[in-house]
Amino acid sequence: MKHRQLASLLLAALLTLSLTACGAKKDDAPAETQTEAPAEETELIVFAAASMTETLTELKAVYEEAHPGVTITYNFDSSGTLKSQIQEGAACDLFISAGQKQMNQMDITASAEVNTEGLDIVDTDTRVDLLENRVTLVVPEGNPKNINSFDDLAADLESGDVLLCMGNSDVPVGQYTQKILAYYGLDETALANAGRITYGTNVKEVTTQVSEASVDCGVIYCTDAFSANLTVVDSATAEMCGQVIYPAAVLKTAENPEAAQEFLDFLQTDEAMAVFAAVGFSTP
C-alpha cells in the first residue's frame, strides 16, 4: 500500500514539473518578429514636351533614388499630341508643355478664345512657368547650302534653293516657325506646295531630318540642337516669334496629385535647374 501511495505521489510530482516546464517555454518564447509594411508604391505619370527628353530622363534617376517607392513614367511627344491624349482620358498626373497655348486650352481660367471647349483639366493653383527655351536655325554637318541666318533662309526660300524642315502646325516649335515665316512675309502654304518645306510631328523628328541631312536646315529649340550636336547658325528674337515658355501644372484628373506637386517642386530646385541650364534652358 505504501509503495502504491509513493508511486502516485511521484507521478503527480512529475506531471506538475512537466506542466511547469511547458508553461515556462511558452512564456519564455520570443515574441513574433514584427516587420514594417513596405513603402507604398507610387507611379507618377508625367506628360512632357519631346524637347525635354534628355533632361527629364536624367532627373528621373536622381529623383527616384531620393524617393524610394516612387516610379516616374514619362510620355514624351509634341505638346499638341499630349494635350489631345489628356483630353481623351489618358492617365496623367503632371503636364509640361512647350507652349502656353496647349496648357491654356485645358485651363478654365484662360481666355475662351483659346480654351474654346471650356476644358477644366488644369489645376490652376499649381501652374507655373517652369522654363524658357530658344528657337534656333540649325544645319547639317558642313552646312552644304551655306545658310548662316534666318535672313539667308528667307531669301533662299523665296528663290527656291533650300529645303526647310519645321514642326507641324499643332506642335509648338511649328507654331513658332510659322511666326518666323510670317515675320518675313513668307507664305507657308505656297512654299510647302512648291516642295520647299517638309514637316515633323514633333521637334525630335525635325532634329532627325537635319541630323541625317535629308533637309538643308531646320527650326528647332537650342536644347535639341545641343543634345543632337547640331550646328546653330542663328537664334530667333522675341520680335520674330515671341518668348518660348514651358508651363507646367498638376492636372485635376491626377491620381497622385500630391506626388505630382512634390516632383514639380523638385524641378524648380537649384539642383534640377542646373541640369536644365546645361543644355540651354533658362528660367523665365
Sequence and secondary structure as in RCSB ss.txt:
>XXXX:A:sequence
MKHRQLASLLLAALLTLSLTACGAKKDDAPAETQTEAPAEETELIVFAAASMTETLTELKAVYEEAHPGVTITYN
FDSSGTLKSQIQEGAACDLFISAGQKQMNQMDITASAEVNTEGLDIVDTDTRVDLLENRVTLVVPEGNPKNINSF
DDLAADLESGDVLLCMGNSDVPVGQYTQKILAYYGLDETALANAGRITYGTNVKEVTTQVSEASVDCGVIYCTDA
FSANLTVVDSATAEMCGQVIYPAAVLKTAENPEAAQEFLDFLQTDEAMAVFAAVGFSTP
>XXXX:A:secstr
 HHHHHHHHHHHHHHHHHHHHHHHHHHHS            EEEEEEEEGGGHHHHHHHHHHHHHHSTTEEEEEE
EE HHHHHHHHHTT   SEEE SSHHHHHTT TTS TTTSTT    B GGG EEEEEE EEEEE TT TT   SH
HHHHHHHHHT   EEEE TTSHHHHHHHHHHHHTT  HHHHHHTT EEEESSHHHHHHHHHTTSSSEEEEEHHHH
HHHT EEEEE  HHHH  EEEEEEEBTT S HHHHHHHHHHHTSHHHHHHHHHTT B  
